[in-house]
């Protein structure tokens, strides 16, 4: 896709999921200066939004609503909200 050779179409659901994941990735890269950005999604998190579970699990199980909530949480940690 990045090289401009992909001719497929993405559904609105797929576009939303991709957008949220890119935002989560970018937010974590800005928030953490080390490899924590890559580890954070898999670590148990005590924030109420994650319910003492790994953020990636809540995003998988909760679908787009939880993905959006996770992105908003990361943006808030960065001071973006």
C-alpha positions as CSV (number, residue, x, y, z in Angstrom):
1,X,0.0,0.0,0.0
2,X,2.7,2.4,1.0
3,X,4.5,1.8,-2.3
4,X,1.4,2.8,-4.2
5,X,0.9,-0.5,-5.9
6,X,-2.0,-1.9,-4.0
7,X,-5.3,-1.7,-5.9
8,X,-7.7,-3.2,-3.3
9,X,-10.5,-1.4,-1.5
10,X,-11.0,-1.2,2.2
11,X,-14.4,-1.1,3.8
12,X,-15.3,1.7,6.2
13,X,-14.8,-0.7,9.1
14,X,-11.3,-1.6,7.9
15,X,-10.4,2.1,7.4
16,X,-11.6,3.0,10.9
17,X,-9.6,0.2,12.4
18,X,-6.5,1.1,10.5
19,X,-6.9,4.8,11.4
20,X,-7.3,4.0,15.1
21,X,-4.3,1.6,15.2
22,X,-2.1,4.1,13.4
23,X,-3.2,6.7,15.9
24,X,-2.4,4.4,18.8
25,X,1.0,3.5,17.4
26,X,1.9,7.2,16.8
27,X,0.7,8.2,20.2
28,X,2.7,5.6,21.9
29,X,5.8,6.5,19.9
30,X,5.4,10.1,21.0
31,X,4.6,9.2,24.6
32,X,7.6,6.8,25.2
33,X,11.2,7.4,24.2
34,X,12.2,3.7,24.4
35,X,10.9,0.3,23.5
36,X,8.0,0.7,26.0
37,X,5.9,1.9,23.0
38,X,6.1,-1.6,21.5
39,X,5.6,-3.4,24.8
40,X,2.9,-1.2,26.3
41,X,-0.1,-2.7,24.4
42,X,0.7,-6.2,25.8
43,X,1.2,-5.2,29.4
44,X,-1.4,-5.5,32.1
45,X,-2.8,-2.0,32.7
46,X,-4.6,-0.8,35.8
47,X,-6.4,2.1,34.1
48,X,-10.2,1.7,34.4
49,X,-10.6,1.7,30.6
50,X,-8.6,-1.6,30.5
51,X,-9.9,-3.3,33.6
52,X,-6.5,-4.7,34.7
53,X,-6.0,-6.3,31.4
54,X,-3.6,-5.7,28.4
55,X,-4.9,-2.9,26.2
56,X,-4.5,-5.2,23.1
57,X,-6.9,-7.7,24.6
58,X,-9.5,-5.1,25.3
59,X,-9.2,-3.7,21.8
60,X,-9.6,-7.2,20.2
61,X,-12.5,-8.1,22.4
62,X,-14.2,-4.7,22.4
63,X,-13.9,-3.9,18.7
64,X,-13.9,-0.4,17.4
65,X,-15.5,1.2,20.5
66,X,-12.7,0.0,22.7
67,X,-10.1,0.8,20.1
68,X,-11.3,4.4,20.0
69,X,-11.4,4.5,23.8
70,X,-7.8,3.2,23.9
71,X,-6.7,5.9,21.5
72,X,-8.4,8.6,23.5
73,X,-6.7,7.3,26.6
74,X,-3.3,7.5,25.0
75,X,-4.0,10.9,23.6
76,X,-5.0,12.1,27.1
77,X,-1.8,10.7,28.6
78,X,0.1,12.7,26.1
79,X,-1.9,15.8,27.0
80,X,-3.7,15.8,23.7
81,X,-7.2,16.1,25.3
